[in-house]
């Protein structure tokens, strides 16, 4: 059963008097518990695609269904609530709070989005830290962690709310080759363990080898 269904979707940005078609007439579906990569050169529409699926932006035309809900019809508040309930995010720059420990960074969405009680929060955080093999780093601050360790914490933070879908835009862009492959394999392992659907973008051919399904974008169109 499809977790994401995209039907005749286009996205046009207006720059002054010029219209730029970031995506043109996209049709595809993504099944539950998939590990999917969008690939293509810079400017091909990868980030736009992830932003639309992740409810960070809205299509100019067409229909996007995520978890059987037509997210293109949501208002701003509805998109925010839906993201908190259904979607996790992993960013290429990690986006960890420098003044919070690894534990506290993972705790943040449980406080701000889920409003979970303290005892349950602690259990959930320790479980996900164990899953990404970072329990022994839980009290360290981001500047005490390597790039690969920071991204593991970012993966844990994305997973702690138990989302159905995790979006990762160039999640290995700031990592060396070994760390990049380790993080992608970690994400795939988490998909197998929790049944989470991962959708990520990359232009690195070494990382493409780890994906189960690849969609190639060229000039805003599926190749």
C-alpha positions in Angstrom: 0.0 0.0 0.0 1.4 3.4 -0.9 2.4 5.8 1.9 3.0 8.6 -0.6 1.0 9.1 -3.8 1.9 11.9 -6.2 -0.4 12.7 -9.1 0.3 15.2 -11.9 2.3 17.5 -9.5 4.1 20.6 -10.7 5.8 23.4 -8.8 6.4 26.8 -10.3 8.3 29.6 -8.6 7.8 33.2 -9.5 11.1 35.2 -9.7 10.1 38.7 -10.6 8.4 38.4 -14.0 10.0 35.0 -14.7 8.4 31.7 -13.9 10.7 28.8 -13.0 9.3 25.3 -13.2 11.0 23.4 -10.4 8.9 20.2 -11.1 6.7 19.3 -14.1 3.9 16.8 -14.1 5.3 14.3 -11.6 3.5 11.0 -11.1 4.8 8.3 -8.7 4.0 6.3 -5.6 6.2 5.2 -2.6 5.2 2.2 -0.6 5.3 1.8 3.1 8.7 0.7 4.6 10.6 1.8 1.5 14.1 3.2 1.2 14.0 5.6 -1.6 16.4 8.1 -3.1 15.9 11.0 -5.4 19.0 11.6 -7.5 20.0 14.1 -10.1 22.3 17.2 -10.6 22.0 20.4 -8.6 18.8 22.2 -9.6 17.0 19.1 -10.9 14.2 19.5 -8.3 15.3 17.0 -5.6 14.9 19.4 -2.7 11.6 20.7 -4.0 10.3 17.2 -4.2 11.3 16.5 -0.6 9.8 19.8 0.5 6.5 19.0 -1.1 6.3 15.4 0.3 7.4 16.7 3.7 4.7 19.4 3.8 7.2 22.2 3.9 5.8 23.6 0.6 2.7 23.2 -1.5 2.4 22.2 -5.1 1.3 24.6 -7.8 -0.9 21.9 -9.3 -1.6 18.2 -8.8 -2.3 16.1 -5.8 0.0 14.7 -3.0 -1.3 12.1 -0.6 0.7 11.1 2.4 -0.6 8.5 4.8 -4.0 8.7 2.9 -4.3 12.5 3.5 -4.2 15.1 0.8 -1.5 17.3 2.2 -1.6 19.8 -0.6 -5.0 21.1 0.8 -3.6 21.7 4.3 -3.3 25.2 5.7 -0.1 26.2 7.5 -1.2 25.0 10.9 -2.5 21.7 9.6 0.8 21.1 7.8 2.7 21.8 11.1 0.6 19.4 13.1 0.8 16.7 10.4 4.6 17.0 10.2 4.8 16.5 14.0 2.6 13.4 13.9 3.8 11.7 10.8 7.2 13.0 9.5 10.7 13.2 10.8 13.5 15.2 9.2 17.3 14.8 8.9 19.3 17.7 7.6 22.7 17.8 5.9 23.9 20.4 8.4 22.7 18.3 11.3 20.7 21.2 12.9 21.6 20.2 16.4 21.3 22.8 19.2 24.8 23.5 20.3 23.8 24.3 23.9 22.0 21.0 24.3 23.5 17.6 24.9 22.9 14.7 22.5 20.2 13.4 24.9 18.5 16.9 25.1 18.6 17.4 21.3 16.7 14.1 20.9 14.3 15.0 23.7 13.4 18.4 22.0 10.7 17.1 19.6 9.1 15.0 22.4 8.7 18.1 24.5 7.8 20.6 21.8 5.7 18.4 19.5 4.6 15.3 21.3 4.4 16.7 24.9 5.3 13.3 26.3 5.7 12.9 30.1 9.3 12.8 31.5 9.5 9.1 32.3 8.2 8.1 28.9 10.5 10.6 27.2 13.6 9.1 28.9 12.6 5.6 27.9 12.0 6.6 24.3 15.3 8.5 24.1 17.5 5.8 25.6 15.9 3.2 23.3 16.6 5.2 20.2 20.1 6.1 21.4 20.8 2.4 21.8 19.5 1.7 18.3 22.0 4.2 16.7 24.8 3.0 19.0 25.2 6.3 20.7 24.2 5.6 24.3 27.8 6.3 25.5 27.7 9.7 23.9 24.4 10.9 25.3 25.8 13.6 27.6 28.1 15.2 25.1 27.5 18.4 23.3 27.5 18.6 19.5 31.0 20.2 19.4 32.3 17.2 21.2 31.1 14.8 18.5 32.4 13.9 15.1 30.4 14.6 11.9 29.2 11.0 11.7 28.2 11.0 15.4 26.3 14.2 14.9 24.3 12.7 12.1 23.6 9.6 14.2 22.1 11.9 16.8 20.1 13.6 14.0 18.8 10.2 12.9 17.8 9.4 16.4 16.0 12.7 16.8 14.1 12.1 13.6 13.1 8.6 14.8 12.2 9.3 18.4 8.7 10.5 17.6 8.1 7.2 15.8 7.2 8.8 12.4 5.9 6.8 9.5 8.1 8.8 7.1 11.6 10.3 7.4 12.8 12.9 5.0 16.6 13.4 4.5 17.9 16.1 2.1 21.5 15.4 1.3 22.1 13.8 4.7 25.7 12.9 3.9 26.8 16.1 2.2 29.0 17.2 5.1 30.5 13.7 5.9 33.5 11.8 4.6 33.0 8.7 2.5 33.2 6.2 5.4 30.8 8.2 7.6 28.4 8.8 4.7 28.1 5.0 4.0 27.7 4.3 7.7 24.9 6.8 8.1 23.0 5.5 5.0 23.4 1.9 6.2 22.2 3.0 9.7 19.1 4.6 8.1 18.4 1.4 6.1 18.8 -0.7 9.3 16.3 1.6 11.1 13.9 1.1 8.1 14.2 -2.7 8.6 13.8 -2.5 12.4 10.9 0.0 12.7 9.3 -0.2 9.2 9.9 3.5 8.7 9.8 4.8 5.1 13.0 6.8 4.3 13.1 9.3 1.4 16.4 11.0 0.8 18.1 13.0 -1.9 21.7 12.7 -3.0 24.0 13.3 -6.0 26.7 11.1 -4.6 27.0 7.8 -6.7 28.6 6.0 -3.7 25.5 6.6 -1.7 23.1 5.7 -4.5 24.4 2.1 -4.2 22.8 1.8 -0.8 19.3 2.8 -1.9 16.6 0.2 -2.7 14.6 2.4 -5.1 16.0 5.3 -7.1 14.1 8.1 -8.8 16.1 10.3 -11.2 15.1 13.9 -11.7 16.4 16.0 -14.6 15.2 19.6 -15.1 12.2 19.0 -12.9 11.0 15.8 -14.6 11.3 12.1 -13.8 13.9 10.6 -16.2 
